[in-house]
Amino acid sequence: MITMKKHISRTILPYLGFGAVTGIGTAAVVVFYKYVAGKTIHLSEDGYAYLREHLWMLPLVLALLVALAWLLCHIYKRYPGLQGSGIPTSIAAQRGLLRFSWWRSLIGTFLLSLTSFFIGVPLGTEGPAVQIGTAIGQGTTRPRKRENNAWSRYAMTGGACAGFSVVTGAPLCGLLFGIEEAHRRLNPALLLVSSTAVMFSEITQQLLAPWMGVDAALFPARPLMTLPTAELWIPAVIGIVMGLFAVAFLSYYRVIKRFFNHSLQRVPWFIKVGSVLILTVLTGLWIDGSGSTGHHLILSLFENNLTVPTLLLLLAVRATLTLGANVNGLTGGIFVPTLALGALTAALLGEGALAAGFAEGYYPIILTLGLVACIASMMKMPVTAAVFAFEMLGCGNNVLYVIIVCVVSYAITELFGVNSIIDTVVENKTAALSAGRKTVKAERDFTVEADSFADGKQVSDILWPAGVFVLSVTHGPAAHIKGAHGHQVLRAGDILHVQYTTTNEKAVLQEMGALVK
């Protein structure tokens, strides 16, 4: 039997320790990242203003963009983990589907995303922040790599949660992110590491953000009217429209992916990346709001100063550029840019309500509920969406309507059987990385050794390697305990009969060894 002292030293303290170190490190780096990213975005805006007044420089700029595209593709080919949105990359790493060098990921994501922001590519800061947190989480387990390797994915989850919390200013959403989106299950280990990381990251952010002049909250709190009970149909309509938009957007993602990866299959990669960069600059020169992260666009939509044709144009341009950039691997997040698309759609609904004779107070509540529905449907995180509404968007007096819009929009996507944009990108990314590799399917026995990571833990609480399934447990001579609902607690001497399907058998065996030896 494991004594209380051993349980504390081998389980509780590592969870708290890795969570605390990861949270503090993530907050320090991400607050600095937000500061530098903000300066880069302002510099980009000044650059666009200058270029508008000196259009004779445009051919030189376009030539430089092609050269930059060639350099970026060279970097991406050498370090595939730096491609695309940070959140799908982070989730793939937490699920054990992707492996990367933590310090290369941290530095590369930091610098390459700033390149995207300077050019004005419609990608966000939240994805890189989450990937930075994931990398720092992995880095905290590296000083004693062999002993700490089993803790790596737990610490990475804590870092991802902390990164999301710091970049959005929503610690509860940050905590839910790792549970609802990354692993889609709740166990004591994940909860303890993630909550500790988020707690320490929030403390660190509150100390550093004011000193560096960085806004902690992604969106300022706004007073919203309370919808009357007789108008329950309004959030239902918003949910239906946003759910259908999510289905259409995900279908459009497949169209863009097929266009670049199949129709333009023979075109060199750097030419495709260069075309996205060039289109970004050209549209940014003539259409305000077509580029950048989309954060300022969302804030401006609450002022209701855009016409319906402009909203439609921005929706089409930003959707195309965001998906084109993501499909071609440009570094940057898709969370806020996707929110911007949802906000544009909701703004069209708001304009329709005003045209139908509704009071002006309905516009901001429709826009806000549209943002909530976007998270629930396009990202398929209904619980996180509801908490985001209460924590960030001031929807405390519209609880029922938030629930309705989340349930309806999410149900629409389930009805059509579509995955979230994040899961879709994760699947495409992991498929691309494993292309050409031989898939191995085998069964094997592993013996749980005394004082190993698995000793004393329930089977369901362990993050097994991706593609590994525990088929049976043969208990050894040591006493064993069965938990609630038959969840078995592993003890030294137990023999695990597992089945695994993988394209990297060596990595699976190493990870299993870290868990049971």
C-alpha positions, 0 to 999 in steps of 0.5 A: 500500500502507498503511504500518505507521505509517498502519495504527497511526495510522488503525486500531490507535490509534483502536480502543484510544483509543475503547475506553479512553475509552468503558470508563473513562466507562462504568464511572464512570457505571454504578458511580454508576448502580448506587449510585443505583439501589440507594438508590432500590430501598431507598427503594421498599421503605421506601415499600411498608412505609409504605404497608402501614401507611397503606392510607388513602393508597392512592387518592392513590397510585393517582391519582398513578400515573395522572398519572405514566403520562401524563407518561411516555407524553408523554416516550416519544412525544417520545423513542422511544429511551427506551422499553422495555428497554435491551439491545434498544435498545442492540443495535438501535443497534449493528446500525444499526437505531436512531439516538438522541441519545447524551446524551438517551439517557444522561440519559433512561435513567438517570432514567426507569429510576430511576422504574421502580425506585422504583415497584417495576416488575419491570425490572432495572438491567442493561439501562439500564447497557448502554444507558448504555454504548452512549450513552457509546460513541457520545458518544466519537465526537462531538467530531469527528463527521464524521471519527469517524462510521465508528467510532461503532458500534464504540465503541457496541459497546465501551460496551455490553460495558463496561456489561454487564461493570460491572453484572454484575461479569462482564468475560468475559461482557461481552466475549462479549455484544457478539460473541454477541448484538449482532453474532453475528460476530467480527472484529478490530475489534470484538474490539479495541475491546470488549476494550479497553473492558471492560479499562479499565471493569474497572480503573475499577470496581475503583477506584470500587466499593469507594469508593462501597460498591457490590458489583461482582459480581451474584451471590456465589460459592457452593460447589456439589456436583459431580454424579456421572457417573451423574447426567448425566440431571439437567442433561439434564432441567433443559435440557429443562424450561428450554427448554420454559419458554423456548418457553412464555414467548416464546409468553406474550410474544406473548399479552401483546403482542397483548392490549395492542396489539390487544385494547386498541388503542382504550385510550389508551397512558397508561391501559395504562401506568397499569394496569401501574403500579397492578397493580405496586403492588397486587401488591407490597403483598400479595405479597413478591417480586412487584416490583423487579428480581428480584435479591434474589428470586434470592438468596433462592431459594438459601435455599429458604424459599418454598413451591411455591404461592408459587413458582407465584404469583410466576412468574405475577405477575412474568412478567405484570408484566415483559412488560406493562411491556416491551410498554408501553415502561417503561424498565428491563432484562429480563435479571435479571427474566428470570433471576428467572423462570428461577430460579423455574422451576428452584426448582420443579424443585429442590423436586420433587427434594427431594420425590423424596428427593434430598439438600439439596445437589442444590437449589442445583446445580439452581437454578444450572444452571437460571439457566444454561439460562435464559440459553442458551434464553430469551436464546439466548446459550449461549456467554455462559451457559457463561462466566457459569456459570464466571465468576459462579456457581462451576460450575468443577467441573461443566463437563460439566453446564453444557455439557449444560444449555446445549446441551439448552435451546438445542436445544429453542428451536431445535426450536420455532423461537423467537427470543430474548426480546431479538431479539423485542423488537428486532424489535418495537421497530424495526418500531414505529419504522419504521411508516408509512415508505416502504421504499426498495430500490436499488442504487448504486456507491461508490468507496473513497477514499484514507485513508478508513475502508474503505481497507485493511480487509476487506469482512467486517470492516466494519460496513456500514449496516443493510440494505446488502449489498456485491454486488461489488467492482471493483478500481481501479488500486491494488494489492489483496490477497485475504485468507483464504477470499477475504475481499477487502481494499479499496483506494483506487479500488475500486468497491463495488456495493451493494444497500440496503433501508431506510426512511431512505435519507439516513441510509444514504448518510451512513453509507456516505459516512463509511465510504468517503470 
